[in-house]
């Protein structure tokens, strides 16, 4: 079955054009375009312009090898523990053309080949900008570069079958296993993540499943078991499970943006708690990091 972009025809507000920011060097090295608002919207609809928060070169973090990770602006979730709340709104990113980004990616082909790395599109939520993401993924795929997306799966219906053909790896964030806990954690529903994971399993696309461990929020034994139940559905294509301990590194951003930060008094999980949770996944036969 073919999966197109979800819903009816896109609305202008779905493509809030990014504005030039007066501070921050997140897109240093990428030419930021300066075009009229209407032209920006048209270019975004065509997949030729995206709203980019930042990019960085990292090793063995967002997939195998050395990777050029692009953080795209815009996210439909409001995770209580988000350490990049400055990526919530698409309009707060920088306008970057697909051509510019692909030229940047092309320059690192030698590094990717030597390290077994590639590109990772992250966020925010990469599938908030499916047309731009599709353009970048196809361009990189055509260059023979390993491709990866880091997603919650909530907007998985935005990922077309053609886009899946250009994706080698998905970092799929399963933020909670009990629907009520998922809603409390993210403000959204769990079901779309499961549906997207099922599609990836049907296609045999490699998945690294990710789970953020937050004491008092996601650490309940039953919730972790429910996450493991979900991931077990995809056991044939999940090559590893990553348990990511909660941290407070994003707290200052929430304050600076004027957002209410509800986890102010939450401590990072103890090593004992981390090992307990990792053990729950290992007991299902998963490779756990």
C-alpha positions as CSV (number, residue, x, y, z in Angstrom):
1,X,0.0,0.0,0.0
2,X,1.3,3.4,-0.9
3,X,1.4,6.0,1.9
4,X,1.3,9.6,0.9
5,X,1.5,12.7,3.0
6,X,-1.2,12.4,5.6
7,X,-4.4,14.5,5.5
8,X,-5.7,17.0,3.1
9,X,-3.8,19.5,1.1
10,X,-1.2,21.3,3.1
11,X,-2.1,24.6,4.7
12,X,0.1,27.6,4.8
13,X,0.4,27.3,8.6
14,X,1.8,23.8,8.1
15,X,4.7,25.4,6.4
16,X,5.5,28.3,8.7
17,X,8.4,29.8,6.9
18,X,11.6,30.2,9.0
19,X,12.8,33.6,9.9
20,X,16.4,34.8,10.1
21,X,17.6,34.6,13.7
22,X,19.8,37.3,15.2
23,X,21.8,34.9,17.4
24,X,23.2,31.4,17.4
25,X,25.7,29.7,15.1
26,X,23.7,26.5,14.5
27,X,23.8,26.8,10.7
28,X,27.3,28.2,10.4
29,X,28.7,26.8,7.1
30,X,25.3,26.6,5.4
31,X,24.2,29.5,3.2
32,X,21.0,30.8,4.6
33,X,18.7,32.1,1.9
34,X,16.9,35.5,2.0
35,X,13.8,35.2,-0.2
36,X,10.3,36.6,0.0
37,X,7.8,34.9,2.4
38,X,5.6,33.6,-0.4
39,X,8.6,32.2,-2.3
40,X,9.8,30.4,0.8
41,X,6.4,28.7,1.2
42,X,6.5,27.6,-2.4
43,X,10.0,26.3,-2.1
44,X,9.2,24.4,1.1
45,X,6.2,22.7,-0.6
46,X,8.5,21.6,-3.4
47,X,11.0,20.2,-1.0
48,X,13.7,22.7,-2.0
49,X,13.8,24.7,1.2
50,X,13.8,23.6,4.8
51,X,13.8,25.1,8.2
52,X,17.1,24.0,9.9
53,X,18.0,24.5,13.5
54,X,21.6,23.4,13.4
55,X,24.0,20.7,12.1
56,X,27.0,18.9,13.6
57,X,29.5,16.2,12.8
58,X,29.4,13.5,15.4
59,X,30.8,10.0,15.8
60,X,28.8,6.9,16.9
61,X,25.9,8.9,18.3
62,X,23.2,9.3,15.8
63,X,23.9,6.1,13.9
64,X,27.1,4.2,12.9
65,X,30.4,5.9,12.0
66,X,31.0,9.6,11.6
67,X,27.7,11.3,10.8
68,X,26.6,14.7,9.6
69,X,23.5,15.2,11.8
70,X,21.0,17.9,10.7
71,X,18.6,19.1,13.3
72,X,15.4,20.3,11.7
73,X,13.0,22.8,13.3
74,X,9.4,22.0,14.2
75,X,7.9,19.2,16.3
76,X,4.3,18.2,17.1
77,X,5.3,16.7,20.5
78,X,5.9,18.5,23.7
79,X,8.1,16.0,25.6
80,X,8.5,17.2,29.2
81,X,12.2,16.2,29.1
82,X,13.0,17.7,25.7
83,X,16.5,19.2,25.7
84,X,16.0,21.1,22.4
85,X,12.8,23.1,23.1
86,X,14.2,25.7,20.7
87,X,13.2,23.3,17.9
88,X,9.5,23.2,18.8
89,X,8.5,25.8,16.1
90,X,9.4,25.5,12.5
91,X,9.4,29.3,12.1
92,X,12.3,29.6,14.5
93,X,14.7,27.7,12.3
94,X,16.9,29.1,9.5
95,X,15.9,28.7,5.8
96,X,18.4,26.4,4.1
97,X,18.1,25.1,0.5
98,X,18.3,21.4,-0.3
99,X,21.1,22.3,-2.8
100,X,23.2,23.9,-0.1
101,X,22.8,21.0,2.3
102,X,23.4,18.4,-0.3
103,X,26.6,20.2,-1.3
104,X,27.7,20.1,2.3
105,X,26.9,16.4,2.5
106,X,28.8,15.7,-0.7
107,X,32.0,17.2,0.8
108,X,32.0,14.6,3.5
109,X,31.7,11.5,1.3
110,X,35.3,10.5,2.0
111,X,34.8,10.7,5.8
112,X,31.6,8.7,5.6
113,X,33.2,6.0,3.4
114,X,36.2,5.7,5.7
115,X,34.2,5.4,8.9
116,X,31.0,3.7,7.8
117,X,29.1,6.8,8.6
118,X,26.5,8.9,6.8
119,X,23.8,11.5,7.4
120,X,21.1,11.6,10.0
121,X,18.1,13.9,9.8
122,X,16.9,14.7,13.3
123,X,15.0,17.5,15.0
124,X,12.7,18.6,16.3
125,X,10.8,16.1,14.2
126,X,12.2,15.4,10.7
127,X,8.8,14.3,9.4
128,X,7.3,17.8,10.1
129,X,9.2,18.6,6.8
130,X,8.6,15.5,4.7
131,X,9.2,17.0,1.3
132,X,12.5,18.6,2.3
133,X,13.6,15.5,4.1
134,X,12.7,13.4,1.0
135,X,14.8,15.6,-1.2
136,X,17.8,15.3,1.1
137,X,17.5,11.6,1.7
138,X,17.2,10.8,-2.0
139,X,20.1,13.1,-2.9
140,X,22.3,11.4,-0.3
141,X,21.1,7.9,-1.2
142,X,21.9,8.6,-4.9
143,X,25.5,9.5,-3.8
144,X,25.8,6.2,-2.1
145,X,25.7,7.7,1.4
146,X,24.2,5.8,4.4
147,X,21.0,7.6,5.5
148,X,19.2,7.7,8.8
149,X,16.3,9.6,10.4
150,X,15.7,10.1,14.1
151,X,12.0,10.3,14.7
152,X,9.2,9.7,17.2
153,X,7.2,8.1,14.5
154,X,4.2,10.3,15.4
155,X,4.1,11.7,11.9
156,X,5.0,8.4,10.3
157,X,2.1,8.7,7.8
158,X,4.1,11.6,6.3
159,X,6.8,9.2,5.3
160,X,6.0,7.9,1.8
161,X,7.0,4.5,0.6
162,X,9.4,6.3,-1.9
163,X,11.0,8.0,1.1
164,X,11.4,4.7,2.9
165,X,13.3,3.4,-0.1
166,X,16.0,5.9,0.6
167,X,16.3,5.3,4.3
168,X,18.9,2.8,5.6
169,X,18.3,3.2,9.4
170,X,15.6,4.7,11.7
171,X,16.3,5.8,15.2
172,X,12.8,5.3,16.5
173,X,11.9,6.9,19.9
174,X,9.4,4.9,21.8
175,X,8.9,7.3,24.6
176,X,6.5,5.2,26.7
177,X,4.6,2.0,26.4
178,X,1.4,2.8,28.3
179,X,-0.8,5.1,26.3
180,X,-1.7,7.3,29.3
181,X,2.0,7.7,30.2
182,X,2.9,8.5,26.6
183,X,0.2,11.2,26.6
184,X,1.5,12.7,29.9
185,X,5.1,12.6,28.6
186,X,4.6,14.0,25.1
187,X,1.1,15.5,24.9
188,X,0.3,13.2,22.0
189,X,-0.9,9.6,21.3
190,X,1.2,6.5,21.2
191,X,-0.6,4.7,18.3
192,X,1.0,6.4,15.4
193,X,4.5,5.4,16.6
194,X,3.4,1.8,16.7
195,X,1.9,2.0,13.2
196,X,5.1,3.5,11.8
197,X,7.2,0.9,13.5
198,X,5.0,-1.8,12.0
199,X,5.6,-0.3,8.5
200,X,9.3,-0.4,9.1
201,X,9.1,-4.0,10.2
202,X,7.2,-4.9,7.1
203,X,9.8,-3.3,4.9
204,X,12.7,-4.8,6.9
205,X,14.3,-1.4,7.6
206,X,16.9,-1.5,10.3
207,X,15.8,0.2,13.6
208,X,17.6,1.4,16.7
209,X,14.8,1.7,19.2
210,X,15.4,4.5,21.8
211,X,13.8,5.0,25.2
212,X,14.4,8.0,27.5
213,X,14.5,6.9,31.1
214,X,13.0,9.6,33.4
215,X,12.6,8.8,37.1
216,X,9.0,9.3,38.2
217,X,7.7,9.6,34.7
218,X,8.8,6.7,32.4
219,X,10.6,4.4,34.8
220,X,7.7,2.3,36.1
221,X,8.4,-1.4,35.6
222,X,5.1,-1.9,33.8
223,X,5.7,1.0,31.5
224,X,9.1,-0.3,30.5
225,X,7.6,-3.8,30.0
226,X,5.0,-2.2,27.7
227,X,7.8,-0.5,25.7
228,X,9.5,-3.8,25.4
229,X,6.3,-5.4,24.2
230,X,6.0,-2.8,21.5
231,X,9.6,-3.2,20.3
232,X,9.3,-7.0,20.4
233,X,6.8,-6.6,17.6
234,X,9.7,-5.5,15.4
235,X,12.3,-7.9,16.8
236,X,13.3,-9.0,13.2
237,X,14.6,-5.5,12.3
238,X,15.5,-3.9,15.6
239,X,19.3,-4.3,15.9
240,X,19.7,-2.5,19.2
241,X,17.8,-0.8,22.0
242,X,19.2,2.4,23.5
243,X,18.3,3.4,27.0
244,X,19.0,7.1,27.3
245,X,19.2,8.4,30.9
246,X,17.3,11.7,31.5
247,X,19.5,14.8,32.1
248,X,18.9,18.4,32.9
249,X,21.0,19.9,30.1
250,X,18.1,21.5,28.4
251,X,16.6,23.2,31.5
252,X,18.2,26.7,30.7
253,X,16.6,26.7,27.2
254,X,13.1,26.2,28.7
255,X,13.7,29.1,31.0
256,X,15.1,31.3,28.3
257,X,12.1,30.6,26.0
258,X,9.6,31.3,28.8
259,X,8.2,27.7,28.8
260,X,7.2,26.0,31.9
261,X,9.6,23.2,32.8
262,X,7.9,20.6,34.9
263,X,10.9,18.4,35.6
264,X,12.9,21.0,37.5
265,X,13.1,18.8,40.5
266,X,13.7,15.5,38.7
267,X,17.1,13.9,39.3
268,X,18.9,11.8,36.6
269,X,18.3,8.1,37.1
270,X,20.7,6.1,39.3
271,X,23.0,3.6,37.7
272,X,21.1,0.9,39.4
273,X,17.8,2.1,37.8
274,X,19.5,2.3,34.4
275,X,20.8,-1.2,34.7
276,X,17.4,-2.5,35.8
277,X,15.7,-1.1,32.8
278,X,18.5,-2.3,30.4
279,X,18.0,-5.7,32.0
280,X,14.3,-5.6,31.1
281,X,15.2,-5.2,27.5
282,X,18.0,-7.7,27.5
283,X,15.6,-10.3,28.9
284,X,13.7,-10.0,25.6
285,X,16.9,-10.9,23.7
286,X,17.7,-7.4,22.5
287,X,21.2,-5.9,22.2
288,X,21.1,-3.0,24.6
289,X,23.3,0.1,24.8
